Amino acid sequence: MSDKDDARELKAAEVARVAAPVLDYRPPVPKGPVPPIGLIGCGGIARNHLEAYRDRGYGVAVLCDINLEAARTLRDEFFPGADITDETSEVLGRKDIGVVDLATHPDHRLALIEQALEAGKHVLSQKPFVTDLTEGRRLVELAERKGLKLAVNQNGRWAPYVSYLRQAVAEGLLGDIASCDIQIAWDHSWIEGTRFEEIHHIILYDFAIHWFDITRCVFGGEQAVEVFSQLQASPGQTIAPPLNAQSVIRFQSGVASLVFRGHTAHAPGESIVVTGTKGTFRSSGAVCGNDEITLITAEGEARVELEGKWFNDGFAGAMGELLCAIEEGREPVNAARTNLPSLQLCFAAVASADSGQPVCPEQVKALPVVHP
């Protein structure tokens, strides 16, 4: 028997245990007072925004929703001293409001972003930022002309395990990135009876935008060369949008795979594996809550213990980064301009799923299909 016949190359090698690198993964916090915030949109996700802001001392001065009772309920729970209104003009017309948090659906958000910028407000836009990249660039240029910050609530970047991964990549601990593989299994059937059920590409578009954005962060913001996606209904699912999806993404320097299993009733979970020329990052655990994290390099294996959770550190991070950028006079890392390529990758994945063919993201200018 030759040395190769025993498949020793497939056996796990013994590695030394080493201390985990100390990285600045916690949500950014401004040093001084922050401008009063106006929240427009008081739906379900707004609760996470408000809880994060309250816990970090960010003041929300007014809450706005077409359903005034929704605004009242959240105001009374989180910011009893705030005003409420069902008129966006009352928020945008207030001179004390420095930042507008837009937590509305995309079909209303485009006009609101423009109105907020015209009113001289910094803006944190809910994701996905826009459905047309031309409109997105126009808003980015409007913000830049007016000297305002326009950021996107890609809150997944500040989930503790994702934020630690981003910092590890930025510090060069993994070297040149060769691959990024993400697999998520959960039950998305909760959207039954909501307006989200009307979105055919609910998985690749509304849900997966977080992980398309995370993948681009892993590859240092590099634009993808090609994406190939597939979509399939799951046996037994009772809602219209197909709940199984997957994408294979090719970059100049490596490849990524994103696997979404949105009809998993038993043992849901998430895992991320990123390999590079100097190391490998692995995380696994609950969906949006990976707590088993290792970083393996030539020095050995580090078991990483992190504080916090995606909900609500992610929301604190997105707003905190915008507030720090305002304070420091710089662009936020979640600036809308840098988010446009993530959107383009997401839109290309949707186009590929529709056509059954690989798609070059640079050829896609808008979301091809939202409704069936």
N, C-alpha and C positions, 0 to 999 in steps of 0.2 A: 504493500500500500504506500503510495506516495504521500508526501506531506500535505498535498492539496486534497487528498481523498477524504480526509476526516472533517472537511469544511470548517477548519479552525477559524477562518476569517468571518464566520457567521456567529461565533461565540462571543458573549459579552466579556470584555477585558476588565480586569480589576483596575479600579481607579482610586486614587487617594481622595479623601474628603478634605475640602478646603473651605475657608470662610467665604461667605458670599460677598461680592463687591458691594460697597455702600454707594448707592446711586440715588439721585434726587428725583424720586418718582412721585412724590406727593403733589397734590394740586397746588399750583402757584397762588400766592397770596400777595396782594398789593401792600406796600409799606405804610401808606398814608390813607386819609379819608377817601372814600369812593363816591362818585356822583350818584344821586338818586336814580333808581331804576323804575321804568314803567313796563309792566308785563301786559302784552296783548295776546289773548288766547288763554282761556282758563279751563281747558279740557283735562283729561286724565293725567297727561305727562306733566302738566304745570305744577302739580303737587310736588314732584321731585325737584323741579327748579326752585320752588319757594322754600322747601325744607332745606335744601343746600344753602341758599342765600341766607336764610334766617340763622342757621347754625354757624355761619361764618361772619355774621354781622354786616352783610350787604343789605342796605336799606331799599325796600320796595315801596315807592310812594303812591303808586296807583295801579290798580288791576282793571283790565278792560276785557269784556266779552259781550257778544250779542245776547247771551243769556245772563242777565244781570245777577240772577240768583247764584249762578256758578261763581261769578266774581265775588259775591258777598260771602259765600261759604268759605272760599279759600282765604279771603281777606281776614275773616273772623278767626280762622284757625292759625294763620301764620303771621300776619301783619295787621293787627287790630287797629293801628293808627293810620293805615293807608286809606286812600279814597278808592271808590269804585265808579265805573262808568260803562255804558254800552256804546259810547261814541269814541272812535279812535282819534278823532280830531281833538278831543279834550286831553288826550295823552300827549299827542304830538305838539299841541299848542302851548304846553306848559314849559316855561323857561327853566324851571328847576330840574327837569328831567334830563339827565345827561346820556343815559343809555336806555335803549328800547330792546326788550327781549321779545322776539316774535315767535310765539309758540302756536302758530296757526297752521292749517293745512296748506299745501303748496299752491292751490288754485287761488287763494286770497293773498298769499304772502308776497308775491312779486310787486304788486302795487303798493303794499304797505312798506316794503323795504325802501322803495323809491320815495314815498312820502316822508318816511322817517329821516332819510338822508337829506331831502330838501328842507326839512325842518331843523337840520343841524344836529341830529342825534347820532351817536355811535350806535351800531346795531349788532345784536347777536341773533342770527337767523337760525331757526330750526332746520334740521336736515330732512330730506335732501334740499340743498340750497335753492336750486332752480331746476326746471325741466328742459330749458333751452340754453345752451352754452353762450349763444350770442347775447341773450338777455343778461346772463350772468356777468359776462365781460362788461356790458354796458353799465351795470350797477357797480361793479368794481371800479370802473373808471370814474363814475359819478362820485363815489366815496373819496377817491384819491384827489379829484379836483377840489373837493370841499374840505380836504384835510381831515377826514373822518375815518374811523376804524369800522370795517365791515368784517365780522367774523361768523363762522358757522359752528353750530352746536354739535360737532363731531365728538360727543362726550365719551365715546369708547376709547379715545386716545388716553384718557385719564383713569380708566379702569386700572387698578393697581398692577395687575400682571401685564397688561399691555403697556402701561407707562414705563414699567421696569424694563420691558423688552425694548421699547423705543430708546431708552437711555443707554442700554447695553449696546445697541447698534451704533448709536451716536458716539459712544466712547471707543468704538472700534474693538470691543471685546470679542465679537464674533468674526471679525475680519470682513472679507468680501462675501456678501450674501449669495449663496448658491440656490437655496430653496426655502419656501415658506408653505407649510401645509396646515390648513385649518379645517377641522371637522366639528360640526355642531348638530346635535340631535335633540329635538324638543317638540312640544305640541303647540302649533300655531292655530289650532282650531278655535282659540278664544275669540278670534275676529268674527265668528259667525254672528250674523245679524247686525254687524256694524258696517260703516261705510268702507272700511278696509277690505271687506269681502268683495267689493266691487272692483278691486285692483287685481287684474289678471297676474301681473308680475309682482305680487306682494312680497315674495321671497327675495328675488334677485334685485328688486328695485327698493322697496321700502325698508326691508329688514337688512339685506346684505350690504347696503351702502356703508355701514360701519366697518365691515370686514374688507371690502374693497379699499377703503381709506386706510385701514390698518396695514394691509398688504403693501400699499404704496409707501407708507412710512417705513416699513421694514426694508424696502429696496431704496431707501434714501430719496424718495420723491421721484424716482425714475419713471418715465412714461412707459407703459406696456407696449410691446410690439404687436401682440396678437392675443385674443381671448376666444376660447371656444366653450360654449355653455349648452347645457341640456336641462330640460324641464319635464317633469313627469308627475301625474297625479298618483297618489298613494292609495292602495287598496283600502276600501272602507272609509275614506274621508268623506265628509258630508258637506263640505263647502266647495265653492266653485273653483277658486284658484288652485292650480297644481302646487303641492306642498313639498315635493322633492326637487332639488335643483343642485347643479354642480357647475363649476367653472375651472378650466385650466388656463393659466395665464403665462405667457412667455415674455420675459424681459430680455434686454440685451445681455444681462449678466447672469440670469438664472430663471427659475420657473416657480410657479405657485399653483396650488390647488385649493379650492374652496368647496367644501361639501356641506350641503344644507339638507337635513332630514326633518322637515317640519311637521311630521305626523307621527312622532314618537311618544307613545303614551307611557312607556315603561323605561326606566333607567335613562333619563335624559342626561346629556353631558356635553362637554366641549373640550377640545384639545388643540394645542398649537405646537408645531415643531418647526423651528427655524435653524437651518444649518449654514455655516460659513466656513471660511478657510482657517479660522482660528478657534471656532467653538460651535456648540449646539445649545440652543435654548429649548426647553420643553415645559409646557404647562398643561394641566388637566384639572377637571373638577366640574362643578356645576356650570350651567350655561350662564355666561356673564359673571362668573364667580370662581375662576380657576384659583385653587389654593395649593395645589401640588406643583411646585416650580423648581426646576433645576437649571443650572448653568454649568456646562461641561467644557473645559478648556484643557490645554496641555498641562496645566498645574493640577487639575483634578476636578472633582465634582462638588459643586456648591449647592446646598439645599437653601432655597431662598424663602425667608419668612417676611411677609408683607402685612402692612396695616391697611385697613379701609376696604371699601367695596365700590363696585361700579356705580351702584345706586346707594349714595348720591355723590361720591367723589367725582364721578364723570361730569356731572352737571356743575359742581363747584369748580372743576378744572377748566371747563369751557368758558365760564363767565370770569373766573379768576384770571385766566390768561388774557382775556380781552381787557380787563381792568388794569392789569399790570402793563399791558402794551400802551394803554392810554396814559398811565402814570409815567412811563419811561420814554414816551415819544417814539415808539418803534412799531413795526408790524407784528401782530399776534401770530403765533405759529399755526393757529387755526383760521388764518385770514382767508377770505372768500377766494382770492386770486389763486392761492395754492390748493384750494379745495376743488377747483374746476377740473383738473386732470383726474381726480378720484371719481367725480361725477361722470366724466367721459368714459372711464373704464367701466363703470356701472352700466351706463347706457349701451356701451358696446356689448356687454354681456347679455343684456336684454335682446339686442338686435341679433346676436348669435343664436340665442335660444329660439327666436322666431324663425330664423332662416335655416337653422341646422348646419350653418357653415362658420368657420373661424372668421373673426372680424378684427380689422385693425382699428384701434380706438381713435386714431387721428382722423379717420374717415367719418366719424359719428359726431353730429353737431347738436343733437337733441334726443330726448327720450323717445324712442320709436313708438311704443305702445304703453298706455297705462290701463286702459279698459279693454276688455275683450271685444 
